[in-house]
Amino acid sequence: MLELSFMDQKIQYLNQMIEIIDSKVTIFKKNKSKIPQAAYVAEKQVLTRTIQDTIKLAEEIKPVPFSLINDLKSLIKQL
């Protein structure tokens, strides 16, 4: 029972991270031509690290959500 609860918490956290990434990436893509180069590089780096951390979390979930992981990896390439 404890394992199920722990996995449920990971899934909840993963869902929250996906929501955050979705909103941040949308704003980033919309404004990337307007922000200074240094800010662009810094924001891209933060987003990339956040997505990578989310991929690591997704890999801990059983069954592993491979399509989500692939989508997140593609998202990094689109930044």
URGI-V101646 format. One line per field, one symbol per residue. burial: 1 if it has 24 or more other C-alpha atoms within 12 Angstrom, else 0. A space follows every 50 residues. Layout:
burial->???
This chain:
burial->00000000001001001100100110010000000000000011001101 11011011001000000010011011001
